[in-house]
Amino acid sequence: MNYSSIQFSKDHNTEFYKTLKSRVNAYFKENDIAKTANVAMVIKTIVLMCLFLTPYAFLYLTDLPTYFYLSLWAIMGFGMAGVGLSIMHDANHGAYSRKQWVNTLIGNVIILLGGSARNWRVQHNVLHHTFTNVADHDEDIDPPLPVLRFSPHSKYRSIHKFQHLYAWFFYGLMTLFWFISKDYQQAFRYKKKGLIGALGISFKQHLFRIILLKLFYTFLFLFCPLYFGGSVWQISIVGFLIMQFICGLVLAVIFQPAHVVPVSTYPVPNDSGVVEADWAVSQLYNTANFAPKSKLFSWFVGGLNFQVEHHLFPSICHIHYKKISKIVEQTAKEYMLPYHSYKTFIKALGEHTKMLKALGKYNPAIA
């Protein structure tokens, strides 16, 4: 079943989203607030870019202890994750600015993360946000390695019984895999599935740009530190891997507990290709918030602890999620719909671990 054939039911709870959009729009209008970035967001952008790139500049100092260089790479890992979660993410959703050229410019900071903005928009904006937790359509629950299983509709392997123990290691490899091969695999996969047309360029142009971006990233974060950095080349290699592992792990533990948790329903289209729920209602059933009262945590993760709000309003800058979350929660209750939210991040990780363990059990209907 191809992507264009999947539809969400127009007969189930459609009034919920109409009411919610009206209330959220009224909130911004009544308070005379733009839905895009504000001054606080601009300051945040500068701070996180500095967290990522300032340690990089210090890599070129000489005669410093090994632990100092490795610490710089570790800080860059957190900075890299922060830039991805808070800056790149909003911009590529068109939520940073009213001006598309600003969103495109800022969204291209993904180059410093080793990825392709065009591929990311297809995978995340088109596939993940449209078909959240729908097997064979949402790539976020279709891991590149068969040792991980994120959906009850995916093929079972005996090794999955241990995935709640080893998944965290593979999470740390996420951005490294992204840098090495993911973009190439996606380019060919999207060509085969007819999704390249949405990028506005030909497949050859797309592939050529990916190669150029990878070469630039390799030059900036591997070649330069190796040949001009203050440490020996072995330390630069280890440091680069530390940066990638920290960033990958941080990104994974923020996104996974939002969707791969016991409360998720994993909708399956019927024989006619229809998901028996309104799109917005499906988002409520398959998305969870966590740590809503933790201001510093929310600041660092780009408001993505408010994943429900993000999935319902991806074009609104995350700086506003906490405020509109009260509107979303109240409206969901009025329509007797779920609003999943874990009080703490640790609780969310615990629920995600439970789900990994549950998905690691043998299912004869799928195996």
C-alpha positions in Angstrom: 0.0 0.0 0.0 1.6 3.3 -1.1 1.6 6.5 0.9 -1.0 8.4 -1.3 -3.5 5.6 -0.7 -3.6 6.0 3.1 -6.4 8.2 4.5 -7.7 9.1 7.9 -11.3 8.7 8.6 -13.5 11.9 8.2 -16.3 10.4 10.3 -14.5 10.0 13.7 -14.2 12.9 16.1 -13.4 15.5 13.4 -14.9 18.3 15.5 -12.1 18.0 18.1 -9.4 19.5 15.9 -11.7 22.2 14.5 -12.5 23.3 18.0 -8.9 23.0 19.1 -7.5 25.1 16.2 -10.1 27.8 16.8 -9.1 28.0 20.5 -5.4 28.0 19.8 -5.7 30.7 17.1 -7.8 32.8 19.5 -5.1 32.5 22.1 -2.5 34.0 19.8 -4.9 36.7 18.5 -6.1 37.8 21.9 -2.6 38.0 23.3 -1.2 39.6 20.1 1.5 36.9 19.9 3.1 35.6 16.7 3.2 31.8 16.3 6.8 32.0 15.3 10.1 32.7 17.2 10.4 35.6 19.6 13.4 37.3 21.2 13.8 34.5 23.7 14.1 32.0 20.9 16.7 34.1 19.1 18.8 34.3 22.2 18.4 30.6 22.7 19.6 30.0 19.1 22.8 32.0 19.8 23.4 30.2 23.1 23.0 26.7 21.7 25.1 27.5 18.6 27.8 28.7 20.9 27.5 25.6 23.0 28.2 23.6 19.9 30.8 25.6 18.1 32.8 27.3 20.9 34.3 24.0 22.1 35.1 23.2 18.4 37.3 26.4 18.3 39.2 25.3 21.4 40.1 22.0 19.8 42.9 23.8 18.0 44.7 24.9 21.1 47.9 22.9 21.7 49.5 21.3 24.7 46.4 20.6 26.7 45.5 17.5 28.6 43.8 14.6 26.8 40.8 14.8 29.1 40.3 18.5 28.1 40.1 17.7 24.4 37.7 14.8 25.1 35.6 17.0 27.3 35.3 19.5 24.4 34.0 16.8 22.1 31.5 15.7 24.8 30.2 19.2 25.2 29.9 19.5 21.4 27.7 16.3 21.5 25.3 18.0 23.8 25.5 21.2 21.8 24.9 19.3 18.6 21.8 17.7 20.1 20.5 21.0 21.4 20.9 22.7 18.0 19.1 19.8 16.3 16.2 19.7 18.8 15.7 23.4 19.3 16.8 25.2 16.2 17.0 22.9 13.1 13.8 21.2 14.1 11.6 24.3 14.3 13.1 25.9 11.2 12.5 22.8 9.0 8.9 22.7 10.2 8.6 26.3 9.0 8.0 27.4 12.6 11.0 29.6 13.2 9.9 32.5 11.1 7.1 33.8 8.9 9.6 34.2 6.1 10.4 31.0 4.3 13.9 32.0 3.3 14.7 32.5 7.0 13.4 29.0 7.8 15.4 27.5 4.9 18.6 29.3 6.0 18.3 28.3 9.7 17.1 24.8 8.8 20.3 24.3 6.8 22.1 24.2 10.1 21.4 20.5 9.7 24.6 20.5 7.6 26.6 21.0 10.8 24.8 17.9 12.1 25.9 15.8 9.1 22.4 15.4 7.5 20.3 16.5 4.5 17.5 18.9 5.2 15.5 17.7 2.2 15.6 14.0 3.4 14.8 15.1 6.9 11.7 17.0 5.8 10.4 14.0 3.9 11.1 11.5 6.7 9.9 13.8 9.6 7.4 16.3 8.2 5.8 14.1 5.6 6.0 10.6 6.8 6.4 10.7 10.6 3.9 13.6 11.2 1.3 12.3 8.8 1.5 8.6 9.6 2.6 8.6 13.2 3.1 5.0 14.4 1.6 3.5 11.2 3.6 0.5 10.3 5.5 0.6 7.0 4.8 4.3 6.6 6.4 6.0 9.7 10.1 5.5 9.3 10.7 6.5 12.9 9.3 3.1 14.0 11.1 1.3 11.2 14.7 1.2 12.5 17.6 0.6 10.0 18.9 -2.4 12.0 16.8 -5.5 12.5 18.0 -5.9 16.0 15.5 -3.2 17.1 11.7 -3.6 17.0 9.5 -0.5 17.6 6.1 -1.7 16.5 4.0 -4.8 17.3 3.4 -5.1 13.5 7.1 -5.5 12.7 8.7 -8.8 12.2 9.9 -10.5 15.4 13.4 -11.9 15.9 14.6 -13.9 19.0 17.2 -11.2 19.7 14.5 -8.7 20.4 13.9 -10.2 23.8 17.0 -8.4 24.9 16.4 -5.1 23.2 15.4 -3.2 26.3 19.0 -3.8 27.5 21.0 -3.1 24.3 18.8 -0.5 22.5 20.5 2.3 24.3 23.9 1.5 22.7 22.3 1.5 19.2 20.6 4.8 20.0 24.0 6.3 20.5 25.0 5.3 17.0 22.0 7.1 15.4 23.8 10.3 14.2 26.9 8.3 13.2 24.7 6.1 11.0 23.0 9.2 9.7 26.3 10.7 8.7 27.7 7.6 7.1 24.8 6.0 5.2 21.3 7.0 6.1 20.9 9.9 3.7 22.1 7.8 0.8 19.7 5.0 1.7 16.8 7.4 2.0 17.6 9.1 -1.3 17.3 5.8 -3.2 14.3 4.7 -1.1 12.4 7.9 -1.7 13.2 7.8 -5.4 11.7 4.3 -5.5 8.6 5.4 -3.6 8.1 8.5 -5.8 8.8 10.9 -3.0 11.7 12.7 -4.6 9.3 15.0 -6.5 8.3 16.6 -3.2 11.9 17.9 -2.9 11.7 20.1 -6.0 14.9 18.8 -7.5 16.0 15.8 -9.6 17.3 12.6 -8.0 20.8 13.3 -9.5 20.8 16.8 -8.1 19.7 15.5 -4.7 22.4 12.8 -4.6 25.1 15.3 -5.7 24.1 17.7 -2.9 24.2 15.0 -0.3 27.7 14.0 -1.4 28.9 17.6 -1.2 27.4 18.1 2.2 29.0 15.0 3.5 32.4 16.1 2.2 32.0 19.5 3.9 31.0 17.9 7.2 33.9 15.4 7.0 36.3 18.2 6.2 35.1 20.4 9.1 34.7 17.8 11.9 37.2 15.1 10.9 39.9 16.4 8.6 40.5 19.8 10.3 40.7 18.5 13.9 42.9 15.5 12.7 45.4 17.6 10.9 45.3 21.0 12.6 43.9 20.2 16.0 45.9 20.5 19.2 45.6 16.8 20.1 47.0 13.6 18.5 44.9 12.1 15.7 43.8 9.2 17.8 42.2 11.5 20.4 40.4 13.4 17.6 38.9 10.2 16.3 37.8 9.1 19.8 36.4 12.6 20.5 34.4 12.6 17.3 32.9 9.2 18.2 32.1 10.5 21.7 30.3 13.6 20.2 28.3 11.4 17.9 27.3 8.9 20.6 26.2 11.6 23.0 24.2 13.4 20.4 22.6 10.2 19.1 21.6 9.0 22.5 20.2 12.4 23.5 18.1 12.6 20.4 16.8 9.1 20.7 15.8 9.3 24.4 13.8 12.5 23.6 11.9 11.2 20.6 11.4 7.5 21.5 9.4 8.0 24.8 7.0 10.2 22.9 5.7 7.4 20.6 7.1 4.0 21.6 5.3 3.6 24.9 2.5 1.3 26.2 -0.3 3.8 25.6 0.4 3.9 21.9 -2.1 2.2 19.6 -0.2 1.7 16.4 -3.1 2.2 14.0 -3.5 -0.2 11.0 -5.2 1.0 7.8 -8.2 -1.2 6.8 -8.4 -2.9 3.4 -9.5 0.3 1.8 -6.4 2.1 3.2 -8.4 4.1 5.8 -7.2 4.6 9.4 -10.3 4.5 11.6 -9.6 7.8 13.3 -9.3 11.4 12.5 -5.7 12.5 11.9 -5.5 14.7 15.0 -7.2 12.1 17.2 -4.7 9.5 16.0 -1.9 11.9 17.1 -3.4 11.9 20.6 -3.5 8.1 20.8 0.1 7.7 19.6 1.9 10.6 21.2 2.9 11.4 24.8 4.3 14.3 26.7 6.7 14.2 29.6 8.3 16.4 32.3 5.9 19.3 31.5 7.0 21.3 34.6 10.7 21.1 34.0 11.7 24.4 32.5 15.4 23.8 32.0 14.8 20.4 30.5 12.1 21.8 28.2 14.4 24.7 27.2 17.2 22.3 26.1 15.1 19.8 24.2 13.3 22.4 22.2 9.9 21.9 23.9 9.8 18.4 22.5 8.7 17.1 25.9 5.4 18.7 24.7 5.2 16.2 21.8 1.3 16.2 21.7 1.3 20.0 21.0 4.1 19.6 18.5 2.3 16.9 16.5 -0.9 18.8 16.5 0.7 22.2 15.7 4.1 21.5 14.1 4.1 25.0 12.4 4.0 26.8 15.8 7.4 27.5 17.4 8.1 25.3 20.4 8.6 28.4 22.6 4.7 28.5 22.8 4.0 24.8 23.5 3.7 25.1 27.3 1.1 27.8 27.1 -1.1 26.1 24.5 -0.7 22.7 26.3 -3.4 23.8 28.7 -5.8 24.5 25.8 -5.0 21.1 24.2 -5.4 19.1 27.4 -8.7 20.8 28.3 -10.1 20.3 24.8 -9.1 16.7 24.7 -10.9 16.1 28.0 -14.1 17.8 26.7 -14.1 15.4 23.7 -13.3 12.4 26.0 -10.0 11.8 24.2 -6.7 10.8 25.7 -4.0 13.3 26.7 -0.9 11.2 27.6 1.6 13.0 29.8 4.3 11.5 32.2 5.2 13.7 35.1 8.9 13.1 34.8 11.4 12.3 32.1 12.6 9.3 34.1 9.0 8.0 34.2 8.8 8.4 30.4 12.1 6.5 29.9 10.7 3.7 32.2 7.6 3.4 30.1 9.6 3.3 26.9 11.8 0.5 28.4 8.6 -1.4 29.3 7.5 -1.1 25.7 10.8 -2.3 24.3 10.5 -5.3 26.6 6.9 -5.9 25.5 7.9 -5.7 21.9 10.7 -8.2 22.6 8.2 -10.9 23.3 7.3 -13.5 20.7 4.2 -12.8 18.7 3.2 -15.7 16.4 0.8 -13.5 14.4 3.7 -11.3 13.2 6.8 -13.5 13.4 
